[in-house]
Amino acid sequence: MAFKNKAGIVALVGRPNVGKSTFLNAILKTKVSITSPKPQTTRFAIEALYEDERGQILFIDTPGIFAKIEDTLAKKINSLSEKAFSQKLDVIVYMIDHTRKRETEENKVLGIVRKLSVPKILVFNKSDIKRPSYKEQYLFLEDEFDYIIEISALTRSNINRVIDTIFELLPEGKPFADKNSLPTPLLNVNSNTFIAELIREKAFLNLRKEVPYTITTYVDEITPRPNGTLYIKGKIITNSDRYKGMIIGKNGSMIKEIGMAVRKELEVSTAKKVFVELTVEVNPHWEESL
């Protein structure tokens, strides 16, 4: 049965690092949300639009919810996630990583999901990984959800089934936007924010374990040069001089590595020559400005 003229808001929910951002990127076939193996990668809700002949889905990729609030940043991330649930939602996609044990963090997410009286899809991610598996710890949830689907966001296995199921559950409605007029599928992120997030992703992937949680990133300038080069000036802000030294690296080696990774990805996505200039600043109170 074909569904047409459907439109609705779908929240992607789960604890940190279950693969929500990878899943959303796979669905949209383009990067809209940064990914890394570290918690706190997604720090604000991403709104992105999917469209096909059946209608439109406005996805909200919520930041992963933390069980323990150990710092100002984690507290703000949890607050932003819970705020996303306060708006009118049509479907919840609750994602679980079956390779991780059920813990307090999972129970906190489930407590939020249980309060929402909308259709719910339980998605087991990372089906491409067979061991370890703690799926039996989550089987009690099956009676609480309308559908249960196993996927691999990384290999894109079975993600079309998730889309089909969402459309089945969505109401008929007017489109959110003319997708042809949008520069990207993103509705709430401009170019500066997107590139700043890309810089943060590359910093997360290149820096030592303790450093990423001390940083935020900004883009001050995006300028097309007469020679066709896209000039980008960005900065990484950290909360301590000792982390600044790690980010810069010996003879500037680390900051060059991060800038090079950003440049390479942007050159592929824009088909332009890109020049990236990065600086590092120290601000012990940057978390308070988020």
N, C-alpha and C positions, 0 to 999 in steps of 0.2 A: 504493500500500500504506500502510495506516494503522499508526502505531506508538503503543502505549499503555503506560502504566506505566514510562516511561523516566525516568531521572534520572542526572545526571552533572555533573561540574565542568568548565567550559570556560574556559581562560585566553585573554584578549585580549592579544596581544603585538605590539610594534612600537617603532620609535624615536619620540622625542618629536614630537608634532604631526602624526601620521598620521591622526588622527580617531577613535581608539578610544572616547573618551568621548562624542563626538557619535553614534557608532554605537550605543553602549549606551543612550543617552538615546532614540534613535529606536526601538529595539527595545521598550523598556519604556513608550514613549509618555509619559514623564515625566522630569523632570530628576533624575538620581541622581549625576551626576558633573559638575563644573564644567568649562567650556571657555573657551579664549582662544587667540589666535594665538601666544602666547609659550610657550617651553619651561618645564619645571618646573611646569606648571599642576597636573597630577595628582602628588601627593607621597606617596601611600600607596595600597595596593591597595584597590579598592572591590569589595565583594561584594554582588551584587544578584541577585534571584530572578525568573526568567521562568517562566510556567506557561501551558499550554493543555491541551486534551483529551488530548494525547499524553504529557504528563508535565511534569517540571521541569528547568530548566537553571539551575545556579548559575554565573553569570558572575563571573569575577575580572578586573577592569580593572586591569592592571598599569601602574605609572608607566613612561613612556618611558625607554628605556635610553640613557645617554650614553656616547659613545666616549671623550671626554676628561674626566677627573675634575679639574676646576679649583677646586672648593671643597668644603667640608664637606657642604653640602646635596646636591650632585650625587652625592657618594660614598654618602650615606645612601639616596638615591632608588634608585641602582643596587642597593644591598644589599637593599632592600625588594622590588624587582622579582625579583631572583634567588631570594629566600626564597620567593616565591609559587610558583616552579617546583619547589620541593623537596617540595611536597605531592602527593598522588595526583591526577593530572589524567586526564580521559577524552578530551578533544579540545583541540587548539591551533588558535586562529584567528590566523594571522600576517598582519597588515595592512601594506600598502605603499602609500605615496602616490606614484603614478606621475608626478606633476609635479615630483618632486625626484630629483636624480641619486643613484645608488648611491654611498655613501661608506663610510668606516671604521665609522661608527655602525651602518649597516645590516649590515655584516659581523659586528659583535659580536653583534647580535641574532640573526642567522642561526646563529652558532656555538652559541648557547644552545639554539635551537630544534632544531638537528640532534642534540643529545644526548638529546632526549626521544623515547622510543619509544611514542608514542601517535598515533592518527589526526590528520592535520593538514590544515587548509584554508587555502589561500593566497587572500587577499582583496586585490584591487586597489581602493583607495578613490579617490573623486573622479572617477568616470567622467563627471560632468557637465562637467568641465574638459577640453577637447581639447588645448590647448597652454598651456605646454610639456608634452611627454610624453617620459619616458625609459623607457617600458615595456620596450623592447628590451633594456635593461640587466639586466632581471630575468627574462627568459624562460628562462634556464638553470635556474631554480628549478622549473619546471613538472613535471619528472620526480621531484622530491622530495616532492611533495604529493599527497594523495588526491583533492583537488578544487581547482579554480581558479575563483573567482567575481569578477566585476566589479560594484562597487556605487557608489552615492553615498550616504554617510551623511547628508549635508546634505539631499538631496531624498527620502531614504528609498527610492531606487530599488534594487530587487533584494534588499533586506534580508530579505524573507520566504524567499528561496531559501537564504540562509545558515542561517536557523532550520530549514528543512526538512532541510538537509544535516546539521546538527548532530544532529537527532533520529534521522536515519538511522544515524549513527555511535555514538550513545550506547547503553550497555547498559541492560537493565531494572534497576530498582531502586526502593527506597522513597523517597517524597518527603522532601525536606530539612526542610520546615516546612509548616504549614497556612497557605497564603498569605492566606486570608481573615482570619486573626488578626493579620497583620502590618500596622502603620500605614503602611508604605511598602514598596517592593520591596527596600529596603536591609536587609542583615543585620548589618553591622558598623559602622554609623554612626548615632549618636543625633541628636536634634534640635539640641543645642548644636553638635556637630561639623558637621552639615549647614549650619546657618546661618553658622557661622564660615567654612566653605568658600565660601558664597555671597558673604560680605563680601570674601573674598580674590579671588574672580572679578571682582567689580565694581571692586576696586582695580586688578587687572591691566588691565582694559579702559580705565580712566580715567587711569592714571598714565603718566608718561614712561617710555621704554624701560628705563632702568637701575634704576628704583625697585622694580618688583615682586619682583625676586630678593632684595631686602633685607628682605622683610616676612613675617610670619606673622600669623594672626588667631585670636582667641578670643572666645567668648560667655560672659559672666559671669552673665547673668540673662535668663530668658524668663518673663514674668509676665502672665497675663490680668488686666486691670484691671476694676473694677466696671462701668465704662461700656462694656465690650465690646472695648476696644482691647487689642491684644497688644503689651506693652512688651518691647523687646529692648535689652539693654545689651551692647555689644561693644567690643573694642579691637583696634587694629592695632599690632603691635610691629615696630619697625625697628631696624637696628643702628647708626644714626648720626643725630646731631642735624640734619645737613643734609638727610637724607631726611625727617625728621619735618616740617621746614618745607614740603617739597614735598607731602607727604601732606595736611597741613592746608590749604595753599594761602593765597592772599592773602585776608585777612579771613575765613578758614575756608571759602572757596569750594569747595575740592576735597573736603574731608571731608564737606561737605554734599551734594555731587554723588554721592559714593559711597553715603552713607546713603540718599539719595533713590532711587537705583537698586535698592538692597536692599529698601527699603520697597515700591516698586512691584511688584517680583516676588513678594514674600511676600503682598501684598494680593490679587494675582491667584490665587495657589496656595491661600491659606487662606480666601478670601472674608471676611476680617476687616479692620478698620482696624488698621494697624500703626504703632507709633512706634519709631523706631530711634535710639538714642543711641550715638555712636561717639567714642572717645578714642584718642589716639596716644601710645605710650610708646616709650622707647629702651632696648634691651637688646642690647649688642654680642655677647652669647653665646647668643642665642635658638636658633641652629642646633644647639647642643650638647644642647638639651633635647628635640629631636624623636626 
